[in-house]
């Protein structure tokens, strides 16, 4: 009987798919991310009983050489996530282990959440909510909490995969914005459909955009892609939104830029930021939580019942394909 280990409970539909195939499925009893040493311990214990054939992992699971050594029988690590930077893909490839992800699982939802953060920033929703709850509202005031109009402004999209393209669609058709973008290769469809303008460097996009939205995977080349030097290129009245991966933005540098805006009356730094992901997740950079010009959510951008079910189904199907001797549906290499 083939054995599957799931590092944390996922929607039941995914578990049922594996059980219905006759697999022995073990789900971690800890309702939290497993530490590396805990994961190794579980896998070593499984190895003493014939070993696991597959691991359904989450983006919080560090799957590196040590973890792979603890589970020599594993044929596939099926990541329950769009990203897969938690897995040493090169090491897995060297060992002939398949690595899969869940592309498109919740992509439209992440795009929606990107806009939720952006609108909360530009309409000052959180500030207004707090203002009311504290009993400060004394009646209509023509100078109270001015927001920012988006129509006619330019959104700069860094990374135009499914999510970035969806954000561009909503920007152009929903808010009458101009679309500029940077990617490692030109997106002809984006240019044709939305009149998007390609810029050959991140720096050029940062200089001209009123809003910058980040949608690239976390790689060595994208770590701190948005650093102190690049933040200084942005307009002082611009906004930054990140719903991709936390370490793409130098969070300490971002705190400094946001604080500089407040201290200078908006003449320096950047006006605001919307974040669903964090560099030191689950911890926040020092001072970030105290800033009124940042809107934050706890890594929930893809979190709907529908999207989580899609991701569970996709992960389980990837495992089934590999264990039945067929190519995975969503290999990352």
TALIN-V615768 format. One record per pair of residues at least 12 apart in sequence whose ideal C-beta (glycine too) atoms are under 10 Angstrom apart, sorted by the first residue. I is the first residue (numbers start at 1). J is the second residue. If there is no record, write none. Layout:
# TALIN-V615768
((I	J) (I	J))
This chain:
# TALIN-V615768
((1	22) (1	23) (1	24) (1	50) (1	53) (2	18) (2	21) (2	22) (2	23) (2	24) (2	25) (2	50) (2	52) (2	53) (2	54) (2	73) (2	75) (2	319) (2	320) (2	323) (2	324) (3	23) (3	24) (3	25) (3	26) (3	46) (3	49) (3	50) (3	51) (3	52) (3	53) (3	54) (3	55) (3	73) (3	74) (3	323) (4	18) (4	19) (4	21) (4	23) (4	24) (4	25) (4	26) (4	27) (4	52) (4	53) (4	54) (4	55) (4	56) (4	74) (4	76) (4	78) (4	316) (4	319) (4	320) (4	323) (5	24) (5	25) (5	26) (5	27) (5	28) (5	39) (5	42) (5	43) (5	45) (5	46) (5	51) (5	52) (5	53) (5	54) (5	55) (5	56) (5	57) (5	71) (5	74) (6	18) (6	25) (6	26) (6	27) (6	28) (6	54) (6	55) (6	56) (6	57) (6	58) (6	78) (6	80) (6	312) (6	315) (6	316) (6	319) (7	26) (7	27) (7	28) (7	30) (7	33) (7	34) (7	38) (7	39) (7	42) (7	43) (7	55) (7	56) (7	57) (7	58) (7	60) (7	61) (7	63) (7	77) (7	80) (8	27) (8	28) (8	29) (8	30) (8	31) (8	32) (8	33) (8	34) (8	56) (8	57) (8	58) (8	60) (8	61) (8	80) (9	27) (9	28) (9	29) (9	30) (9	31) (10	27) (10	56) (10	58) (10	80) (10	308) (10	309) (10	311) (10	312) (10	313) (10	315) (10	316) (11	80) (11	305) (11	307) (11	308) (11	309) (11	310) (11	311) (11	312) (11	313) (11	315) (11	316) (12	309) (12	312) (13	308) (13	309) (13	310) (13	312) (13	313) (13	316) (14	56) (14	78) (14	80) (14	308) (14	309) (14	310) (14	311) (14	312) (14	313) (14	314) (14	315) (14	316) (14	317) (14	319) (15	27) (15	56) (15	312) (15	316) (16	312) (16	313) (16	316) (17	312) (17	313) (17	315) (17	316) (17	317) (17	319) (17	320) (18	54) (18	56) (18	315) (18	316) (18	317) (18	319) (18	320) (18	323) (19	316) (20	316) (20	320) (21	316) (21	319) (21	320) (21	323) (21	324) (23	53) (23	54) (23	316) (23	319) (23	320) (23	323) (24	49) (24	50) (24	52) (24	53) (25	54) (25	56) (25	316) (25	319) (26	42) (26	45) (26	46) (26	52) (27	56) (28	42) (28	58) (28	61) (30	42) (32	60) (33	58) (33	59) (33	60) (33	61) (33	62) (33	282) (34	57) (34	58) (34	60) (34	61) (34	62) (35	60) (35	61) (35	62) (36	61) (36	62) (36	63) (36	64) (36	66) (36	67) (36	70) (37	66) (38	61) (39	55) (39	57) (39	61) (39	62) (39	63) (39	66) (39	67) (39	70) (39	71) (40	62) (40	64) (40	66) (40	67) (40	68) (40	69) (40	70) (40	71) (41	70) (42	55) (42	70) (42	71) (43	55) (43	66) (43	67) (43	68) (43	69) (43	70) (43	71) (43	72) (43	73) (43	74) (44	69) (44	70) (44	71) (45	70) (46	70) (46	71) (46	73) (46	74) (47	69) (47	70) (47	71) (47	72) (47	73) (47	74) (50	73) (51	70) (51	71) (51	72) (51	73) (51	74) (52	70) (52	71) (52	72) (52	73) (52	74) (52	75) (53	71) (53	73) (53	74) (53	75) (53	76) (53	319) (53	322) (53	323) (54	71) (54	73) (54	74) (54	75) (54	76) (54	77) (54	78) (54	97) (54	98) (54	315) (54	316) (54	318) (54	319) (54	320) (54	322) (54	323) (55	67) (55	68) (55	71) (55	74) (55	75) (55	76) (55	77) (55	78) (55	79) (55	87) (55	97) (55	319) (56	76) (56	77) (56	78) (56	79) (56	80) (56	100) (56	312) (56	315) (56	316) (56	318) (56	319) (57	76) (57	77) (57	78) (57	79) (57	80) (57	81) (57	84) (57	86) (57	87) (57	99) (57	100) (57	315) (58	79) (58	80) (58	81) (58	86) (58	311) (58	315) (59	79) (59	80) (59	81) (59	82) (59	83) (59	84) (59	85) (59	86) (59	87) (59	101) (59	218) (59	245) (59	281) (59	299) (60	80) (60	81) (60	86) (60	281) (60	282) (60	299) (61	77) (61	79) (61	80) (61	81) (61	86) (61	87) (62	86) (62	87) (62	88) (63	77) (63	79) (63	84) (63	86) (63	87) (63	88) (63	89) (63	91) (63	92) (63	97) (63	99) (64	86) (64	87) (64	88) (64	91) (64	92) (65	88) (65	90) (65	91) (65	92) (65	94) (65	95) (66	88) (66	91) (67	87) (67	88) (67	91) (68	87) (68	88) (68	91) (68	92) (68	94) (68	95) (68	97) (69	91) (69	95) (71	97) (72	95) (72	97) (74	92) (74	95) (74	97) (74	98) (75	95) (75	96) (75	97) (75	98) (75	319) (75	322) (75	323) (75	325) (76	92) (76	97) (76	98) (76	99) (76	100) (76	315) (76	318) (76	319) (76	320) (76	321) (76	322) (76	323) (76	328) (76	331) (77	89) (77	92) (77	97) (77	98) (77	99) (77	100) (77	101) (77	318) (77	319) (77	332) (78	98) (78	99) (78	100) (78	101) (78	102) (78	314) (78	315) (78	316) (78	317) (78	318) (78	319) (78	320) (78	321) (78	322) (78	328) (78	329) (78	330) (79	99) (79	100) (79	101) (79	102) (79	311) (79	315) (79	318) (79	330) (79	332) (80	100) (80	101) (80	102) (80	105) (80	308) (80	311) (80	312) (80	314) (80	315) (80	316) (81	101) (81	102) (81	103) (81	105) (81	106) (81	302) (81	311) (81	315) (82	101) (82	102) (82	103) (82	104) (82	105) (82	106) (82	107) (82	110) (82	161) (82	162) (82	163) (82	217) (82	244) (82	245) (82	302) (82	311) (82	330) (83	101) (83	102) (83	103) (83	217) (83	218) (83	219) (83	244) (83	245) (83	277) (83	332) (84	99) (84	100) (84	101) (84	102) (84	103) (84	217) (84	218) (84	332) (84	333) (85	217) (85	218) (85	219) (85	220) (85	222) (85	223) (85	245) (85	247) (86	218) (87	99) (87	100) (87	101) (87	332) (89	332) (89	333) (90	333) (92	332) (92	333) (93	331) (93	332) (93	333) (97	322) (98	318) (98	319) (98	321) (98	322) (98	327) (98	328) (98	330) (98	331) (98	332) (98	333) (99	318) (99	328) (99	330) (99	331) (99	332) (99	333) (100	314) (100	315) (100	317) (100	318) (100	319) (100	321) (100	322) (100	328) (100	329) (100	330) (100	331) (100	332) (100	333) (101	217) (101	311) (101	314) (101	315) (101	318) (101	328) (101	330) (101	331) (101	332) (102	302) (102	307) (102	308) (102	310) (102	311) (102	312) (102	313) (102	314) (102	315) (102	317) (102	318) (102	329) (102	330) (103	161) (103	162) (103	314) (103	329) (103	330) (103	332) (104	161) (104	162) (104	163) (104	307) (104	310) (104	311) (104	314) (104	330) (105	302) (105	306) (105	307) (105	308) (105	309) (105	310) (105	311) (105	312) (105	313) (105	314) (105	315) (105	330) (106	163) (106	301) (106	302) (106	303) (106	304) (106	306) (106	307) (106	308) (106	309) (106	310) (106	311) (107	161) (107	162) (107	163) (107	164) (107	165) (107	166) (107	215) (107	302) (107	307) (107	310) (108	162) (108	163) (108	166) (108	169) (108	170) (108	302) (108	304) (108	306) (108	307) (109	163) (109	166) (109	300) (109	301) (109	302) (109	303) (109	304) (109	306) (109	307) (109	308) (109	310) (110	162) (110	163) (110	164) (110	166) (110	167) (110	215) (110	243) (110	244) (110	276) (110	300) (110	301) (110	302) (110	303) (110	307) (111	162) (111	163) (111	164) (111	165) (111	166) (111	167) (111	168) (111	169) (111	170) (111	171) (111	213) (111	215) (111	243) (111	301) (111	302) (112	166) (112	167) (112	170) (112	243) (112	301) (112	302) (112	304) (113	163) (113	241) (113	243) (113	274) (113	276) (113	297) (113	300) (113	301) (113	302) (113	303) (113	304) (114	157) (114	163) (114	164) (114	166) (114	167) (114	170) (114	171) (114	211) (114	213) (114	214) (114	215) (114	241) (114	242) (114	243) (114	244) (114	274) (114	276) (114	301) (115	150) (115	166) (115	167) (115	170) (115	171) (115	174) (115	175) (115	213) (115	241) (115	243) (115	274) (116	241) (116	243) (116	274) (116	276) (116	295) (116	297) (116	301) (117	213) (117	239) (117	241) (117	242) (117	243) (117	272) (117	273) (117	274) (117	275) (117	276) (117	294) (117	295) (117	296) (117	297) (117	301) (118	148) (118	150) (118	155) (118	167) (118	170) (118	171) (118	175) (118	211) (118	213) (118	239) (118	240) (118	241) (118	243) (118	272) (118	274) (118	295) (119	147) (119	150) (119	175) (119	274) (119	295) (120	241) (120	272) (120	274) (120	295) (120	296) (120	297) (121	147) (121	148) (121	211) (121	239) (121	240) (121	241) (121	271) (121	272) (121	273) (121	274) (121	293) (121	294) (121	295) (122	147) (122	148) (122	149) (122	150) (122	153) (122	175) (122	210) (122	211) (122	239) (122	271) (122	272) (122	274) (123	145) (123	147) (123	148) (123	149) (123	150) (124	144) (124	145) (124	146) (124	147) (124	148) (124	272) (124	292) (124	293) (124	295) (125	145) (125	147) (125	295) (126	274) (126	292) (126	293) (126	294) (126	295) (126	296) (127	145) (127	147) (127	272) (127	292) (127	293) (127	295) (128	144) (128	145) (128	147) (130	292) (131	144) (131	145) (148	210) (148	211) (148	237) (148	238) (148	239) (148	271) (148	272) (149	175) (149	210) (150	171) (150	174) (150	175) (150	176) (150	177) (150	210) (150	211) (150	239) (151	174) (151	175) (151	176) (151	177) (151	178) (152	175) (152	176) (152	177) (152	178) (152	210) (153	171) (153	175) (153	176) (153	177) (153	178) (153	209) (153	210) (153	211) (153	237) (153	238) (153	239) (154	171) (154	177) (154	178) (154	179) (154	180) (154	197) (154	205) (154	208) (154	209) (154	210) (154	211) (154	212) (154	235) (154	238) (155	167) (155	168) (155	170) (155	171) (155	172) (155	175) (155	177) (155	178) (155	179) (155	180) (155	181) (155	196) (155	205) (155	209) (155	210) (155	211) (155	212) (155	213) (155	239) (155	241) (156	178) (156	179) (156	180) (156	181) (156	182) (156	197) (156	199) (156	202) (156	204) (156	205) (156	206) (156	207) (156	208) (156	209) (156	210) (156	211) (156	212) (156	213) (156	214) (156	234) (156	238) (156	240) (157	171) (157	179) (157	180) (157	181) (157	182) (157	183) (157	187) (157	190) (157	196) (157	205) (157	209) (157	211) (157	212) (157	213) (157	214) (157	215) (157	216) (157	241) (158	180) (158	181) (158	182) (158	183) (158	199) (158	202) (158	205) (158	206) (158	209) (158	212) (158	213) (158	214) (158	215) (158	216) (158	222) (158	225) (158	226) (158	240) (158	242) (158	244) (158	248) (159	181) (159	182) (159	183) (159	184) (159	187) (159	202) (159	213) (159	214) (159	215) (159	216) (159	217) (159	222) (159	225) (159	244) (159	248) (160	179) (160	181) (160	182) (160	183) (160	184) (160	185) (160	186) (160	187) (160	189) (160	190) (160	191) (160	196) (160	198) (160	215) (160	216) (161	183) (161	187) (161	215) (161	216) (161	217) (161	244) (162	215) (163	213) (163	214) (163	215) (163	216) (163	243) (163	244) (163	301) (163	302) (164	179) (164	181) (164	182) (164	183) (164	187) (164	190) (164	213) (164	214) (164	215) (164	216) (164	244) (165	179) (165	181) (165	187) (165	189) (165	190) (165	193) (165	194) (165	196) (165	215) (166	215) (167	179) (167	181) (167	211) (167	213) (167	215) (167	241) (167	243) (168	180) (168	181) (168	187) (168	190) (168	193) (168	194) (168	195) (168	196) (168	213) (168	215) (169	190) (169	193) (169	194) (171	194) (171	196) (171	211) (171	213) (172	190) (172	193) (172	194) (172	195) (172	196) (173	193) (173	194) (175	211) (177	194) (177	210) (177	211) (178	194) (178	195) (178	196) (178	197) (178	208) (178	209) (178	210) (179	191) (179	193) (179	194) (179	195) (179	196) (179	197) (179	209) (180	196) (180	197) (180	198) (180	199) (180	204) (180	205) (180	206) (180	207) (180	208) (180	209) (180	210) (180	212) (181	194) (181	196) (181	197) (181	198) (181	199) (181	205) (181	209) (181	213) (181	215) (182	198) (182	199) (182	200) (182	201) (182	202) (182	203) (182	204) (182	205) (182	206) (182	209) (182	212) (182	216) (182	225) (183	198) (183	199) (183	200) (183	202) (183	205) (183	215) (183	216) (184	216) (184	221) (185	198) (186	198) (186	200) (202	214) (202	216) (202	222) (202	225) (202	226) (202	230) (202	233) (203	229) (203	230) (203	233) (204	233) (205	230) (205	233) (205	234) (206	226) (206	230) (206	231) (206	232) (206	233) (206	234) (206	235) (206	238) (206	240) (206	270) (207	230) (207	233) (207	234) (207	235) (207	238) (208	233) (208	234) (208	235) (208	238) (209	233) (209	234) (209	235) (209	238) (209	239) (209	240) (210	234) (210	235) (210	237) (210	238) (210	239) (210	271) (211	234) (211	235) (211	238) (211	239) (211	240) (211	241) (211	271) (211	272) (211	274) (212	226) (212	230) (212	231) (212	233) (212	234) (212	235) (212	238) (212	239) (212	240) (212	241) (212	242) (212	270) (212	273) (213	239) (213	240) (213	241) (213	242) (213	243) (213	244) (213	274) (214	226) (214	240) (214	241) (214	242) (214	243) (214	244) (214	245) (214	248) (214	249) (214	275) (214	277) (215	241) (215	242) (215	243) (215	244) (215	245) (215	248) (216	242) (216	244) (216	245) (216	248) (217	244) (217	245) (217	248) (217	332) (218	244) (218	245) (218	246) (218	247) (218	248) (218	277) (219	245) (219	248) (222	244) (222	245) (222	247) (222	248) (223	245) (223	247) (223	248) (223	249) (223	250) (223	279) (224	247) (224	248) (224	249) (224	250) (224	251) (224	253) (224	279) (225	244) (225	245) (225	247) (225	248) (225	249) (225	250) (226	240) (226	242) (226	248) (226	249) (226	250) (226	251) (226	253) (226	254) (226	257) (227	248) (227	249) (227	250) (227	252) (227	253) (227	254) (228	250) (228	252) (228	253) (228	254) (228	256) (228	257) (229	250) (229	253) (230	249) (230	250) (230	253) (231	249) (231	250) (231	253) (231	254) (231	256) (231	257) (231	258) (231	260) (231	269) (231	270) (231	273) (232	253) (232	256) (232	257) (232	260) (232	268) (232	269) (232	270) (234	257) (234	269) (234	270) (234	271) (235	270) (235	271) (236	257) (236	260) (236	261) (236	264) (236	265) (236	266) (236	267) (236	268) (236	269) (236	270) (236	271) (237	261) (237	266) (237	267) (237	270) (237	271) (237	272) (238	261) (238	269) (238	270) (238	271) (238	272) (238	273) (239	270) (239	271) (239	272) (239	273) (239	274) (239	293) (239	295) (240	254) (240	257) (240	258) (240	270) (240	271) (240	272) (240	273) (240	274) (240	275) (240	294) (241	272) (241	273) (241	274) (241	275) (241	276) (241	295) (242	254) (242	273) (242	274) (242	275) (242	276) (242	277) (242	278) (242	279) (242	301) (243	274) (243	275) (243	276) (243	277) (243	297) (243	299) (243	300) (243	301) (243	302) (244	276) (244	277) (244	301) (245	277) (245	278) (245	279) (245	281) (245	299) (246	275) (246	276) (246	277) (246	278) (246	279) (246	280) (246	281) (246	282) (246	284) (246	285) (246	299) (247	277) (247	278) (247	279) (247	280) (247	281) (248	277) (248	279) (249	273) (249	275) (249	277) (249	278) (249	279) (249	285) (250	279) (250	285) (251	273) (251	275) (251	277) (251	278) (251	279) (251	280) (251	281) (251	283) (251	284) (251	285) (251	286) (251	287) (251	288) (252	279) (252	280) (252	285) (252	286) (252	287) (252	288) (253	279) (253	285) (254	269) (254	270) (254	273) (254	275) (254	279) (254	285) (254	288) (254	291) (254	294) (255	273) (255	284) (255	285) (255	286) (255	287) (255	288) (255	289) (255	290) (255	291) (255	294) (256	269) (256	285) (256	287) (257	269) (257	270) (257	271) (257	273) (257	293) (258	270) (258	271) (258	272) (258	273) (258	287) (258	288) (258	291) (258	292) (258	293) (258	294) (259	287) (259	288) (259	290) (259	291) (259	293) (261	273) (261	291) (261	293) (262	291) (262	292) (262	293) (266	293) (269	293) (270	293) (271	293) (272	291) (272	292) (272	293) (272	294) (272	295) (273	288) (273	291) (273	293) (273	294) (273	295) (273	296) (274	294) (274	295) (274	296) (274	297) (275	288) (275	294) (275	295) (275	296) (275	297) (275	298) (275	299) (276	295) (276	296) (276	297) (276	298) (276	299) (276	300) (276	301) (276	302) (276	303) (277	296) (277	297) (277	298) (277	299) (277	301) (278	296) (278	298) (278	299) (281	298) (281	299) (282	298) (282	299) (284	296) (314	329) (314	330) (315	329) (315	330) (317	329) (317	330) (318	330) (318	331))
